[in-house]
Amino acid sequence: MFSKLAVRNVRRSFRDYGVYLLTLTFGVCLFYTFNSLEGQGALVYLARSKNPIVDAITTLMDVFSVFVAVVLACLILYANRFLLRRRKRELGTYLLLGLSQGQVSRLLFLETGLIGLISLVTGLILGVLASFGLSALTLSMFEMDVSTLLALNFSPKAAGKTALCFGVIFLLAMALSGVQISRSKLIDLIHGERKNEILKPRPLGVAVFQFVLGLVCLLAAYAILLIFGMALAVAVPFLCFPMLGLGTLGTLLIFRSLSGFVMKFVQGHPGLYFKNLNVFTLRQWISKVHTTYLAQTVVCILLLLAIGITASSLGLNSTLSAMTDGQAPFDISVQNQSGDVETVDFDAVLRAGGFAPDRELAWSRDVLYYYNKTEVTGIGDASGAVKVSDLDALLERQGKSAYAGPLPALLDFRQADGLATGGLGINCVVIPDEMAGQLEVRRQVWSADYAGENREETEQRLLQLVAPLREKLAIRAETRLSIYGDTVGNKILALFLGLYLGFTFLLAATAVLALQQLSQAADNTGRYAVLRRLGAEEKQVVRSATQQVALAFLLPLALALVHSAVGMKAANDIIFSVGKVDSTASSLITAGVILAVYGGYFLATSLACGRMAKNA
């Protein structure tokens, strides 16, 4: 009997509590996706290359998974408490019909277990698909063809970890539900839905004072962040803690003062105040602002973290891509740092080993770098020199215009460093070709680009032929594939951590808001019924419910966007210090993600609340 009743209750609750099930499913999907990274194509390739970043990624993901599990556990327990409050009258009715508190707790146990099983299975299915999509995204970062690593895989280890984590969370939710029911009195359960929240009007002066104080706190926090920078503010505790404290206090005071402002403003415009059901909508929303400003503050901060972390990770990702292009202008650069002792005919070495440079290389250039002599070049701030003909050949291969400045002249350090894959490491003077005869050779750098598609095999053979030269010369070989492998590892780490934490905070914020509004809409069904009996049209009642949801969703988002704009300015300053950042692109992508998730929850919550008001 209990099993049939539990199945019936779950099936009946799908429509009204779809947001709760959606949150559980997304939580399982998120947890599985980022715990199945070891089997994804990008990490498989990096592991084959013995890249140490793989261990760092898996270790950090395990550490952050513990944090994410705690956040999801708090979210699920919070949601379960809201849903239990909504069902107090139903549970009280079971007690009136003769069921004991133990039997009611058993019923809740079965319902929670069934909901957990449905969300776990559905979430794992979606997680496999999301893991495939994330694998495709990370593999697209590689410049080589790695499509063979793209496959739809199921990770038993990640599934077991996910099932264990959420099993413990659901068991905890079941236990707390049973304890709460066992401690509740029958009269409290029967009249649980009739307890109205007390609206305590606050004087306008108090609201103004709180608003001004909150604004001052926010401006002070912004000033610390923008003046001292995010890195300094975080590294120095006496700057970090006041900044975070002022920002949190300012956000809380802003939300706490809203009720007084909005009420006085709307009451001062009777045409707006008495239009349609604005009186009812406003007072219902304000009554919740009085008692939920703490939750609004938490939601705003969660949205700030979601937006900031996601946008910063995407911005850092694009910066690392730009840095890679600068560090690896050619497929390979072999530096003979003993060029002042002996130069090498690299083409002859390769031919002797059975390698055909004319067929297997698309381009190559052997460049000599000279010791700089101030008495010859007239420039004393450089330790090396390069002929203008060699410089032009390297620039032409990179698709850049030839050097058109005076001769001799000091090259910018970054431009000089970009003359070889892996960096040249010395300042250079560009000199006329005829001046090279007056200088001594310092270093020899042979650079090349591969021909054909099998670049990895070509590189492996080439490095094997160059390796014996290290026995008598100081030879250093840098390749685009090795540099790109290291950079891609850092990109994947930044992307994974950013998306993992960003999606977690975004899911938590939207789910808290959605569950609050669903609970409020359920509590207001009696009031909606009274409005209908008083002559209010069905369309007006549904619009009132939707407007309350819109206010609850848009206000925290608006303030979070202001916080994010300031935070992103400080974060971009840090990212920009190590490379070029495309903040516009990262902000647009983040906005798209926020719009999809936040907007989806808003739409689902609005439809659910509107349906409750319509059926009242």
C-alpha positions in Angstrom: 0.0 0.0 0.0 2.8 2.4 0.9 4.6 1.8 -2.3 1.5 2.4 -4.4 0.7 5.6 -2.4 4.3 6.8 -2.8 4.3 6.2 -6.6 0.9 8.1 -6.8 2.2 11.0 -4.8 5.4 11.3 -6.9 3.4 11.1 -10.2 1.0 13.7 -9.0 3.8 16.0 -7.9 5.7 16.0 -11.2 3.8 19.0 -12.5 4.0 21.2 -9.5 7.5 20.2 -8.4 9.1 19.7 -11.8 11.7 22.4 -10.8 12.8 20.3 -7.8 13.2 17.2 -10.0 15.0 19.3 -12.6 17.4 20.6 -10.1 18.2 17.1 -8.8 18.7 15.8 -12.3 21.0 18.7 -13.3 22.9 18.3 -10.0 23.6 14.6 -10.8 24.4 15.4 -14.4 26.9 18.1 -13.3 28.6 15.9 -10.7 29.0 13.0 -13.1 30.2 15.1 -16.0 33.1 16.6 -14.1 34.0 13.4 -12.3 34.3 11.4 -15.6 37.1 13.6 -17.0 39.7 10.8 -16.9 38.0 9.1 -19.8 37.5 12.1 -21.9 39.5 12.5 -25.1 41.5 15.5 -24.1 42.8 14.0 -20.9 43.5 10.7 -22.6 45.7 12.5 -25.1 47.5 14.4 -22.5 48.0 11.3 -20.4 49.5 9.5 -23.4 51.9 12.4 -23.8 52.8 12.0 -20.1 51.8 15.6 -19.4 51.9 16.3 -15.6 48.9 18.6 -15.9 46.7 15.5 -16.0 47.4 14.7 -12.3 46.9 18.3 -11.3 43.5 18.4 -13.1 42.2 15.2 -11.6 43.4 16.1 -8.1 41.8 19.6 -8.2 38.6 18.2 -9.6 38.4 15.7 -6.8 39.0 18.5 -4.2 36.4 20.8 -5.8 34.0 17.9 -6.1 33.9 17.7 -2.3 32.9 21.4 -2.2 30.3 20.9 -5.0 28.9 18.0 -3.1 28.4 20.1 0.0 26.8 22.9 -2.0 24.4 20.4 -3.7 23.6 18.7 -0.3 22.7 22.1 1.2 20.6 22.9 -1.9 18.7 19.5 -1.8 18.1 19.8 2.0 16.9 23.3 1.5 14.5 22.2 -1.3 13.3 19.3 0.7 12.4 21.6 3.6 10.4 23.8 1.3 8.5 20.9 -0.2 7.8 19.4 3.2 6.3 22.7 4.4 4.1 22.7 1.3 2.8 19.3 2.2 2.1 19.8 5.9 -1.7 19.8 5.4 -1.5 16.6 3.4 0.7 14.8 5.9 -1.7 16.0 8.7 -4.6 14.5 6.9 -2.8 11.1 6.8 -2.4 11.4 10.6 -6.1 12.2 10.9 -7.0 9.1 8.9 -5.2 6.9 11.5 -1.6 6.6 10.2 1.1 6.8 12.8 3.9 9.3 12.6 6.3 6.4 11.9 4.1 5.3 8.9 4.0 8.8 7.5 7.8 9.0 7.9 8.0 5.7 6.0 5.9 7.1 3.2 8.2 10.1 2.9 11.1 7.8 2.9 9.8 5.9 0.0 8.8 9.0 -1.9 12.2 10.6 -1.5 13.9 7.4 -2.5 11.8 7.1 -5.6 12.5 10.7 -6.6 16.2 10.2 -5.9 16.2 7.1 -8.1 14.5 8.8 -11.0 16.7 11.9 -10.8 19.8 9.7 -10.5 19.1 7.6 -13.6 18.0 10.6 -15.7 20.9 12.6 -14.5 23.4 9.9 -15.4 22.0 9.6 -18.9 22.2 13.4 -19.4 25.7 13.3 -17.8 27.0 10.8 -20.4 25.7 13.1 -23.1 27.1 16.2 -21.4 30.5 14.5 -20.9 30.6 13.8 -24.7 29.8 17.5 -25.4 32.5 18.6 -23.0 35.0 16.2 -24.5 34.2 17.6 -28.0 34.7 21.1 -26.6 38.1 20.4 -25.1 39.3 18.4 -28.1 38.5 21.4 -30.3 41.3 23.3 -28.5 43.9 21.1 -30.2 45.4 22.1 -33.5 45.9 18.5 -34.6 43.4 15.9 -35.7 42.3 14.1 -32.5 38.8 13.1 -33.6 39.6 9.5 -33.0 39.6 10.2 -29.3 36.0 11.5 -29.4 33.6 8.8 -28.3 30.5 8.4 -26.2 31.8 6.7 -23.0 30.3 5.7 -19.7 32.5 5.9 -16.6 31.5 3.3 -14.0 33.9 5.0 -11.5 32.2 8.4 -11.9 28.8 6.8 -11.8 29.6 5.0 -8.6 31.0 8.1 -7.0 27.9 10.1 -8.1 25.5 7.4 -6.8 27.3 7.2 -3.5 27.4 11.0 -3.0 23.7 11.5 -3.9 22.7 8.4 -2.0 24.2 9.8 1.2 22.5 13.2 0.5 19.1 11.5 -0.1 19.4 9.4 3.0 20.2 12.5 5.0 17.1 14.2 3.5 14.9 11.2 4.4 16.2 11.1 7.9 15.6 14.9 8.5 12.1 14.6 7.0 11.3 11.8 9.4 12.6 13.7 12.4 10.7 16.8 11.4 7.4 14.9 11.0 7.9 13.0 14.3 8.3 16.3 16.1 5.4 18.2 14.5 2.0 18.5 16.2 -1.1 17.5 14.3 -2.7 21.0 14.6 0.5 22.6 13.2 0.4 20.3 10.2 -3.3 20.9 9.5 -2.9 24.7 9.7 0.6 24.9 8.3 -0.6 26.6 5.1 -2.6 29.2 6.9 0.2 30.9 8.7 0.6 34.2 7.1 3.8 36.2 7.2 3.4 39.4 9.2 4.0 42.6 7.3 5.8 45.1 9.4 6.0 48.5 7.7 9.3 50.3 8.1 9.5 54.1 8.2 10.8 55.7 5.0 13.6 57.3 6.9 14.9 54.0 8.0 14.7 52.6 4.5 16.6 55.6 3.1 19.3 55.3 5.8 19.8 51.6 5.1 19.9 52.2 1.3 22.5 55.0 1.6 24.6 53.0 4.0 24.4 50.0 1.7 25.4 52.1 -1.3 28.4 53.5 0.7 29.5 50.0 1.7 29.3 48.8 -2.0 31.2 51.8 -3.3 33.9 51.3 -0.6 34.3 47.6 -1.6 34.4 48.6 -5.3 37.1 51.2 -4.6 39.3 48.7 -2.7 39.0 46.2 -5.6 39.6 48.7 -8.4 42.4 50.7 -6.7 44.4 47.8 -5.3 43.5 45.2 -7.8 42.1 41.7 -7.3 45.5 40.0 -6.8 46.6 42.4 -4.1 43.2 42.5 -2.4 43.1 38.7 -2.2 46.8 38.3 -1.2 46.6 40.9 1.6 44.1 39.8 4.2 43.6 43.2 5.7 42.3 44.4 2.3 40.5 41.2 1.3 38.3 40.7 4.3 37.1 44.3 4.5 36.3 44.2 0.8 34.3 41.0 1.1 32.6 42.2 4.3 31.6 45.6 2.9 30.3 44.1 -0.3 28.2 41.5 1.5 26.9 44.1 4.0 26.1 46.5 1.3 24.2 43.9 -0.7 22.2 42.9 2.3 21.3 46.5 3.2 20.2 47.2 -0.3 17.7 44.3 -0.3 16.5 45.1 3.2 15.7 48.7 2.3 13.8 47.9 -0.9 10.4 47.3 0.7 10.2 50.8 2.2 11.3 52.4 -1.1 9.1 50.5 -3.4 6.0 50.8 -1.2 6.3 54.6 -0.8 7.1 55.1 -4.5 4.1 53.1 -5.7 1.7 54.5 -3.1 2.7 57.9 -4.4 1.3 57.0 -7.8 -2.3 55.9 -7.2 -2.9 55.2 -10.9 -0.2 52.5 -10.7 -0.9 51.4 -7.2 -4.6 50.6 -7.8 -4.2 49.3 -11.3 -5.3 45.7 -11.9 -4.0 43.6 -8.9 -0.9 45.7 -8.2 -1.9 46.3 -4.6 -2.0 42.5 -4.0 1.1 41.8 -6.0 3.1 44.5 -4.3 2.1 43.6 -0.8 2.7 39.9 -1.3 6.2 40.6 -2.7 7.1 43.1 0.0 6.0 40.7 2.7 8.5 38.2 1.3 11.3 40.8 1.0 10.9 41.5 4.7 11.6 37.9 5.6 13.8 36.7 2.7 16.3 39.5 2.2 19.0 37.2 3.6 18.1 34.6 0.9 18.1 37.4 -1.7 21.6 38.4 -0.6 22.8 34.8 -0.8 21.3 34.4 -4.3 22.9 37.6 -5.5 26.3 36.5 -4.3 25.9 33.1 -5.9 25.0 34.7 -9.2 28.1 37.0 -8.8 30.3 33.9 -8.3 28.6 32.1 -11.2 29.0 35.0 -13.7 32.5 36.1 -12.5 34.0 32.6 -12.5 32.5 31.5 -15.8 33.5 34.8 -17.6 37.0 34.8 -16.1 37.7 31.2 -17.1 36.6 31.9 -20.6 38.6 35.1 -20.8 41.7 33.3 -19.4 41.2 30.6 -21.9 41.3 33.0 -24.9 44.4 34.6 -23.3 46.2 31.3 -23.1 45.4 30.7 -26.8 46.9 34.0 -27.8 50.0 33.3 -25.7 50.4 30.0 -27.4 50.5 31.5 -30.8 53.3 33.9 -29.6 55.3 31.1 -28.0 55.2 28.8 -31.0 55.5 30.6 -34.3 57.0 27.5 -36.0 56.5 23.8 -35.7 60.0 23.3 -34.3 63.0 25.4 -33.4 66.3 23.8 -32.6 68.7 26.1 -30.9 72.5 25.4 -31.0 73.6 27.4 -28.0 77.2 26.4 -28.7 77.1 28.2 -32.0 80.2 30.2 -31.0 82.1 26.9 -30.9 80.6 25.0 -33.8 77.7 25.4 -36.2 75.6 22.5 -37.5 74.3 21.8 -41.0 70.9 20.5 -39.8 69.7 19.6 -43.3 72.7 17.4 -43.8 72.2 15.7 -40.4 68.6 15.0 -41.3 69.4 13.6 -44.8 72.1 11.3 -43.3 69.4 9.8 -41.1 67.0 9.1 -44.0 64.9 12.3 -43.4 64.0 14.2 -46.6 63.7 17.9 -45.7 62.6 18.9 -49.2 59.6 16.5 -49.1 58.8 16.3 -45.4 59.2 20.0 -44.5 57.1 22.8 -45.8 59.6 25.5 -44.8 62.9 25.8 -42.9 65.4 28.5 -42.1 68.8 28.4 -40.5 69.5 31.7 -38.6 72.7 32.9 -36.9 72.6 35.2 -34.0 75.7 37.3 -33.1 77.2 38.8 -30.0 76.3 42.5 -29.9 79.2 44.9 -29.8 78.3 48.5 -28.9 81.3 49.9 -30.7 80.0 48.3 -34.0 76.2 48.6 -33.6 76.1 51.7 -31.4 73.4 50.1 -29.2 74.4 48.8 -25.8 71.1 47.5 -24.4 71.2 44.1 -26.3 73.1 40.9 -25.9 72.5 39.6 -29.5 72.1 40.7 -33.1 70.4 39.3 -36.1 70.7 40.2 -39.8 67.7 42.0 -41.3 67.4 39.4 -44.1 67.0 36.6 -41.6 64.5 38.7 -39.6 62.4 39.4 -42.7 62.4 35.7 -43.6 61.1 34.8 -40.1 58.5 37.6 -40.2 57.3 36.6 -43.6 56.7 33.0 -42.5 54.6 34.3 -39.6 52.5 36.4 -42.0 53.9 39.6 -40.8 55.3 42.6 -42.8 59.0 43.0 -43.3 61.1 45.2 -41.0 61.0 48.8 -42.2 62.7 50.7 -39.4 66.2 52.2 -39.1 69.3 50.1 -39.1 70.7 49.1 -36.7 67.9 49.3 -34.1 66.9 47.5 -30.9 64.0 45.1 -31.3 61.2 45.0 -28.8 61.8 42.1 -26.4 58.6 40.4 -27.2 59.2 40.7 -31.0 62.7 39.3 -30.5 61.4 36.4 -28.3 58.9 35.5 -31.0 61.7 34.7 -33.5 61.9 31.1 -32.3 59.5 28.5 -30.9 59.9 28.5 -27.2 61.4 31.9 -27.2 64.8 33.3 -28.0 65.6 34.5 -24.4 67.9 37.4 -25.4 67.5 41.0 -26.5 68.4 41.6 -30.2 69.6 44.3 -32.4 68.6 44.1 -36.1 71.6 45.0 -38.2 72.4 45.3 -42.0 73.6 42.1 -43.5 77.1 43.5 -44.2 77.6 44.4 -40.5 77.4 40.7 -39.5 81.0 40.2 -40.7 82.2 42.5 -37.8 80.5 40.4 -35.1 81.1 36.9 -33.7 78.5 34.1 -33.8 76.7 33.5 -30.6 73.9 31.1 -31.3 72.4 29.1 -34.2 68.6 28.6 -34.5 67.1 26.2 -37.1 63.4 26.6 -37.5 61.0 24.6 -39.6 57.3 23.8 -40.4 56.2 20.3 -41.2 54.6 19.2 -44.5 51.7 16.7 -44.6 49.2 15.8 -41.9 51.1 13.2 -39.9 52.9 15.9 -37.9 53.4 13.8 -34.7 55.4 11.1 -36.6 57.4 13.7 -38.5 58.3 15.5 -35.2 59.3 12.2 -33.5 61.7 11.2 -36.3 63.2 14.7 -36.4 63.8 14.8 -32.7 65.5 11.4 -32.7 67.9 12.5 -35.4 68.8 15.8 -33.5 69.2 14.1 -30.1 72.7 12.7 -30.7 74.0 16.3 -31.2 73.5 16.9 -27.5 76.5 14.7 -26.7 78.9 17.4 -27.8 76.8 20.6 -28.2 74.3 22.5 -26.1 71.2 21.7 -28.2 67.7 22.8 -27.1 64.7 21.8 -29.2 61.2 23.3 -28.7 58.2 22.2 -30.7 54.7 23.7 -31.2 53.1 20.4 -30.2 54.9 20.2 -26.9 54.2 23.9 -26.1 50.6 23.6 -27.2 50.2 20.4 -25.1 51.3 22.3 -22.0 49.1 25.3 -22.8 46.1 23.2 -23.6 46.5 21.5 -20.3 46.3 24.8 -18.5 43.4 25.9 -20.7 41.5 22.7 -19.9 42.2 23.2 -16.2 41.0 26.8 -16.2 37.9 25.9 -18.3 37.0 22.8 -16.2 37.3 24.6 -12.9 35.5 27.7 -14.2 32.6 25.8 -15.7 32.3 23.4 -12.8 32.1 26.1 -10.1 30.2 28.5 -12.3 27.5 26.0 -13.2 27.3 24.9 -9.5 26.7 28.4 -8.2 24.3 29.2 -11.0 22.3 26.0 -10.4 22.2 26.7 -6.6 21.0 30.3 -7.1 18.3 29.5 -9.6 17.0 26.5 -7.7 16.8 28.5 -4.5 14.8 31.2 -6.2 12.6 28.8 -8.0 11.8 26.7 -4.9 11.0 29.9 -2.9 8.6 31.1 -5.6 6.9 27.7 -5.9 6.4 27.5 -2.1 5.0 31.1 -2.1 2.7 30.3 -5.0 1.4 27.2 -3.2 0.8 29.2 0.0 -1.0 31.9 -2.1 -3.5 29.5 -3.7 -6.1 30.3 -1.1 -5.6 34.0 -1.6 -5.9 33.5 -5.4 -9.2 31.7 -4.8 -10.5 34.7 -2.8 -9.5 37.1 -5.6 -11.4 35.0 -8.1 -14.5 35.0 -5.9 -14.2 38.8 -5.5 -14.4 39.1 -9.3 -10.8 39.2 -10.5 -10.3 37.8 -13.9 -8.2 34.6 -14.4 -5.7 36.5 -16.6 -5.1 39.1 -13.9 -4.5 36.4 -11.2 -2.1 34.6 -13.4 -0.3 37.8 -14.3 0.0 38.7 -10.6 1.7 35.3 -9.9 4.1 35.8 -12.8 5.0 39.4 -11.8 5.9 38.2 -8.3 8.3 35.6 -9.9 9.8 38.2 -12.2 10.5 40.6 -9.3 12.2 37.8 -7.3 14.4 36.7 -10.2 15.3 40.1 -11.7 16.3 42.0 -8.6 19.1 39.7 -7.5 20.3 39.4 -11.1 20.4 43.1 -11.6 22.6 43.7 -8.6 24.7 40.7 -9.4 25.4 42.1 -12.8 26.6 45.4 -11.3 28.9 43.4 -8.9 30.2 41.3 -11.9 31.0 44.3 -14.0 33.3 45.7 -11.3 34.7 42.2 -10.5 35.4 41.4 -14.2 37.2 44.8 -14.6 39.6 43.8 -11.8 39.9 40.2 -13.1 40.6 41.3 -16.7 43.4 43.6 -15.4 45.1 40.5 -14.0 44.5 38.4 -17.1 45.6 41.3 -19.4 48.9 41.5 -17.5 49.9 38.1 -18.9 48.4 38.4 -22.4 45.6 39.8 -24.5 42.1 39.1 -23.3 38.9 39.2 -25.3 36.5 40.3 -22.5 33.7 41.0 -25.0 33.6 37.4 -26.3 33.8 35.8 -22.8 31.1 38.2 -21.5 28.8 37.3 -24.4 29.3 33.6 -24.0 28.7 33.9 -20.2 25.5 36.0 -20.9 24.3 33.2 -23.2 24.8 30.6 -20.5 23.1 32.7 -17.8 20.2 33.4 -20.2 19.8 29.8 -21.0 19.9 28.4 -17.4 18.5 31.4 -15.5 15.9 32.1 -18.1 14.9 28.5 -18.3 14.3 28.3 -14.6 12.4 31.6 -14.7 10.2 30.3 -17.4 9.5 27.0 -15.7 8.8 28.7 -12.4 6.5 31.3 -14.0 4.5 28.6 -15.7 4.2 26.5 -12.6 3.2 29.4 -10.4 0.8 30.7 -13.1 -0.8 27.2 -13.3 -1.2 27.1 -9.5 -2.9 30.5 -9.6 -5.2 29.4 -12.4 -6.3 26.3 -10.7 -6.9 28.0 -7.3 
